[in-house]
């Protein structure tokens, strides 16, 4: 059995603050016996403060971090035996910027992902990643997505076809920019955020960890709503708008195998009919 957790938490431009908060969350997760922890996108350096700037060139981007730099190494130091997934803004070898995710433990880097699908507000300034790949880890075969990636069914499907039985989606997902509801639970983006989490888990019959930022950053009000979703689309654990940990105890292989016993969505695909 494994204990897996997704966090809702607020992160900022202050890397020292972020690293301290990560350390606190990891400590709470360790006290809860967590083996796999998903932190939000922007856990190192925060996210943008506006997705509809008058001039995209003036967008307030997070600090660009080296993929093997001091900030990432600091999280390795606190992770220990726990597998931790988190997002940040990555500086590429040519100076290009990526919305990136890394999975790590005390032994080092386990896997990486660069966000493929960029929302309009940041598309001019961030370079899209070029694919999706699962990787092996001490807690099984994992895949990672970032935020807007989960809007596209092909993203999670590609990871499932590559053998991922658990997918961590790391988000900085805000309330609606155009039609904000008086209560967050009624916001259309809250509905879509939950719908995508449950749909992607059920259609691929995988375990799904959904971490998200909470609180405010500039004009953005993040949803929180972290959750663990089972391979039938059932929510096993969740938070609401405030920060917290959604923790579930699972037998990942057994749950996925059970979900695929009668209907095995991946095996029953008909790729030739989809073109």
C-alpha positions as CSV (number, residue, x, y, z in Angstrom):
1,X,0.0,0.0,0.0
2,X,1.0,3.6,-0.7
3,X,-0.1,6.9,0.7
4,X,-0.3,9.5,-1.9
5,X,-1.1,13.2,-1.5
6,X,-1.8,16.4,-3.5
7,X,-1.3,19.8,-2.0
8,X,-3.1,23.1,-2.3
9,X,-0.8,25.9,-1.3
10,X,0.2,29.4,-2.1
11,X,3.7,30.2,-3.4
12,X,5.4,33.5,-4.2
13,X,8.4,35.1,-6.0
14,X,10.4,34.7,-2.8
15,X,12.3,31.5,-3.2
16,X,13.4,31.4,0.4
17,X,9.7,31.6,1.5
18,X,8.8,28.9,-1.1
19,X,11.5,26.5,0.1
20,X,10.5,27.0,3.7
21,X,6.8,26.3,2.8
22,X,7.8,23.2,0.8
23,X,9.8,22.0,3.8
24,X,6.7,22.4,6.0
25,X,4.4,20.6,3.5
26,X,6.9,17.8,3.1
27,X,7.2,17.5,6.9
28,X,3.4,17.3,7.3
29,X,3.2,14.7,4.5
30,X,6.0,12.7,6.1
31,X,4.1,12.7,9.4
32,X,1.1,11.4,7.4
33,X,3.2,8.6,6.0
34,X,3.0,9.9,2.4
35,X,5.2,8.2,-0.2
36,X,4.2,10.4,-3.2
37,X,3.5,14.1,-2.9
38,X,2.3,16.4,-5.7
39,X,3.0,20.1,-5.2
40,X,1.5,22.9,-7.4
41,X,2.9,24.5,-10.5
42,X,5.0,27.4,-9.5
43,X,6.0,25.9,-6.1
44,X,9.4,27.5,-6.8
45,X,8.9,31.1,-7.7
46,X,5.2,31.3,-8.0
47,X,3.1,31.8,-11.2
48,X,2.3,34.8,-13.3
49,X,0.2,37.6,-11.7
50,X,-2.0,38.3,-14.8
51,X,-3.1,36.2,-17.7
52,X,-4.6,39.2,-19.6
53,X,-1.9,41.9,-19.6
54,X,-2.3,44.9,-22.0
55,X,1.2,44.1,-23.3
56,X,2.3,40.5,-23.0
57,X,5.9,41.7,-23.0
58,X,5.3,43.3,-19.7
59,X,4.1,40.0,-18.1
60,X,5.5,39.4,-14.6
61,X,7.1,36.0,-15.1
62,X,8.5,33.9,-12.2
63,X,12.3,33.7,-11.8
64,X,13.9,31.5,-14.4
65,X,15.6,28.6,-12.6
66,X,18.3,26.1,-13.7
67,X,16.9,22.6,-14.0
68,X,19.7,21.3,-11.8
69,X,20.2,24.6,-9.8
70,X,20.3,25.3,-6.1
71,X,16.5,25.6,-5.7
72,X,15.8,22.2,-7.2
73,X,18.7,20.7,-5.3
74,X,17.3,22.1,-2.0
75,X,14.1,20.2,-2.5
76,X,16.1,17.0,-3.2
77,X,17.7,17.6,0.2
78,X,14.4,17.7,2.0
79,X,12.5,15.0,0.1
80,X,14.3,12.0,1.5
81,X,12.6,8.7,0.6
82,X,9.4,10.6,-0.5
83,X,8.8,11.2,-4.2
84,X,7.9,14.8,-4.7
85,X,6.6,16.5,-7.9
86,X,6.7,20.3,-8.3
87,X,6.5,23.0,-10.9
88,X,8.7,26.0,-11.7
89,X,9.9,28.3,-14.5
90,X,12.9,26.7,-16.2
91,X,15.6,28.4,-18.2
92,X,16.6,26.3,-21.2
93,X,20.1,26.0,-22.6
94,X,19.5,28.8,-25.1
95,X,17.9,31.1,-22.7
96,X,14.4,30.1,-23.6
97,X,11.8,29.8,-20.8
98,X,9.6,26.7,-20.1
99,X,6.8,26.1,-17.6
100,X,8.4,22.9,-16.2
101,X,7.9,20.1,-13.7
102,X,10.3,17.8,-12.0
103,X,9.8,14.6,-10.0
104,X,12.6,13.9,-7.4
105,X,13.5,12.2,-4.2
106,X,16.5,12.2,-2.0
107,X,18.4,10.1,-4.6
108,X,18.0,12.8,-7.3
109,X,15.9,13.6,-10.3
110,X,13.4,10.9,-11.4
111,X,11.6,12.6,-14.3
112,X,10.8,15.9,-16.0
113,X,8.1,17.5,-18.1
114,X,7.8,20.8,-19.9
115,X,4.3,22.1,-20.4
116,X,3.1,21.6,-23.9
117,X,-0.2,23.6,-24.0
118,X,0.3,27.2,-23.2
119,X,-2.7,29.5,-22.4
120,X,-3.0,32.6,-24.5
121,X,-1.8,35.0,-21.8
122,X,1.7,33.4,-21.7
123,X,2.1,31.7,-25.0
124,X,4.3,34.5,-26.5
125,X,6.8,34.3,-23.7
126,X,7.1,30.6,-22.8
127,X,8.4,27.9,-25.1
128,X,6.1,24.8,-25.3
129,X,7.4,21.4,-24.5
130,X,7.5,18.8,-27.2
131,X,5.9,15.7,-25.7
132,X,4.8,13.5,-22.9
133,X,6.7,10.6,-21.4
134,X,6.2,8.4,-18.3
135,X,9.1,7.3,-16.1
136,X,9.8,4.7,-13.4
137,X,10.0,5.7,-9.8
138,X,10.1,4.1,-6.4
139,X,6.3,4.4,-6.3
140,X,5.6,2.9,-9.7
141,X,5.5,4.3,-13.2
142,X,4.5,8.0,-13.2
143,X,3.6,10.7,-15.6
144,X,3.3,14.5,-15.1
145,X,1.2,17.2,-16.7
146,X,1.1,20.9,-16.0
147,X,-2.1,22.9,-15.7
148,X,-3.6,23.5,-19.2
149,X,-2.2,20.2,-20.4
150,X,-5.0,18.4,-18.7
151,X,-7.6,20.2,-20.9
152,X,-6.4,18.0,-23.8
153,X,-7.3,14.3,-23.5
154,X,-4.4,13.3,-25.7
155,X,-1.9,14.4,-23.0
156,X,-3.0,12.0,-20.3
157,X,-3.8,9.3,-22.8
158,X,-0.2,9.4,-24.1
159,X,1.2,9.0,-20.6
160,X,-1.2,6.1,-19.9
161,X,-0.1,4.4,-23.2
162,X,3.5,4.8,-22.0
163,X,2.6,2.8,-18.9
164,X,1.9,5.4,-16.3
165,X,-0.5,4.1,-13.7
166,X,-0.4,7.3,-11.7
167,X,-0.4,10.8,-13.2
168,X,0.4,14.0,-11.3
169,X,-1.1,17.2,-12.7
170,X,0.5,20.3,-11.2
171,X,-1.5,23.5,-11.6
172,X,-1.8,27.2,-11.0
173,X,-5.4,27.3,-12.0
174,X,-7.4,30.5,-11.3
175,X,-11.1,31.3,-11.1
176,X,-12.7,32.5,-14.3
177,X,-11.2,35.7,-15.7
178,X,-14.3,36.7,-17.6
179,X,-17.3,35.6,-15.5
180,X,-16.2,35.2,-11.9
181,X,-18.9,33.7,-9.7
182,X,-19.8,35.1,-6.3
183,X,-18.9,31.8,-4.7
184,X,-15.8,29.8,-5.8
185,X,-17.7,26.6,-5.8
186,X,-20.0,28.0,-8.4
187,X,-17.2,29.3,-10.6
188,X,-17.1,27.7,-14.1
189,X,-13.4,27.2,-13.8
190,X,-13.9,25.2,-10.6
191,X,-16.3,23.0,-12.4
192,X,-14.0,22.5,-15.3
193,X,-11.0,21.9,-13.0
194,X,-12.8,19.1,-11.2
195,X,-14.4,17.7,-14.4
196,X,-11.0,17.4,-16.2
197,X,-9.5,15.7,-13.1
198,X,-12.2,13.1,-12.9
199,X,-12.5,12.6,-16.6
200,X,-8.8,12.1,-17.3
201,X,-8.6,9.6,-14.5
202,X,-11.6,7.6,-15.6
203,X,-11.0,7.5,-19.3
204,X,-7.5,6.3,-18.8
205,X,-8.2,4.2,-15.7
206,X,-5.3,5.6,-13.7
207,X,-4.7,7.2,-10.3
208,X,-4.7,11.0,-10.6
209,X,-3.1,13.5,-8.3
210,X,-4.2,17.1,-8.8
211,X,-2.2,19.8,-7.0
212,X,-3.1,23.5,-7.3
213,X,-2.1,26.9,-6.1
214,X,-4.4,28.6,-3.6
215,X,-4.7,32.3,-2.6
216,X,-4.2,35.3,-4.8
217,X,-1.4,36.5,-7.1
218,X,-2.0,39.9,-8.7
219,X,-5.3,39.7,-10.6
220,X,-5.5,35.9,-10.2
221,X,-7.4,34.0,-7.5
222,X,-6.4,30.4,-7.5
223,X,-8.9,27.7,-6.9
224,X,-7.0,25.3,-4.6
225,X,-9.2,22.2,-4.8
226,X,-6.4,19.6,-4.7
227,X,-7.5,16.0,-4.9
228,X,-6.7,12.4,-5.4
229,X,-8.9,10.6,-8.0
230,X,-9.3,6.9,-8.4
231,X,-9.2,5.0,-11.8
232,X,-13.0,5.1,-11.9
233,X,-13.1,8.8,-11.6
234,X,-14.1,8.7,-7.9
235,X,-12.6,11.4,-5.6
236,X,-10.7,9.6,-2.9
237,X,-9.5,12.7,-1.0
238,X,-9.7,16.4,-1.6
239,X,-9.2,19.9,-0.2
240,X,-11.3,23.0,-1.0
241,X,-10.2,26.5,-1.7
242,X,-7.8,26.9,1.2
243,X,-4.4,25.3,1.5
244,X,-4.1,21.7,2.7
245,X,-3.2,18.1,1.8
246,X,-5.5,15.6,0.1
247,X,-4.2,12.2,1.3
248,X,-5.3,8.7,0.2
249,X,-4.0,5.2,0.9
250,X,-4.0,3.2,-2.2
251,X,-2.8,-0.1,-3.8
252,X,-2.1,1.5,-7.1
253,X,-1.5,-1.6,-9.2
254,X,-4.4,-3.4,-7.7
255,X,-6.8,-0.5,-8.2
256,X,-5.8,0.0,-11.8
257,X,-6.0,-3.7,-12.5
258,X,-9.4,-3.9,-11.0
259,X,-10.7,-0.9,-13.0
260,X,-9.4,-2.6,-16.2
261,X,-10.8,-6.1,-15.5
262,X,-14.0,-5.9,-17.5
263,X,-13.5,-2.8,-19.6
264,X,-9.9,-2.0,-20.5
265,X,-10.0,1.4,-22.3
266,X,-6.5,1.4,-23.6
267,X,-6.7,-2.1,-25.1
268,X,-10.2,-1.4,-26.6
269,X,-9.0,1.7,-28.6
270,X,-9.5,1.7,-32.3
271,X,-6.8,4.1,-33.6
272,X,-7.5,3.4,-37.2
273,X,-11.0,4.9,-36.8
274,X,-9.9,8.1,-35.2
275,X,-8.2,9.8,-38.2
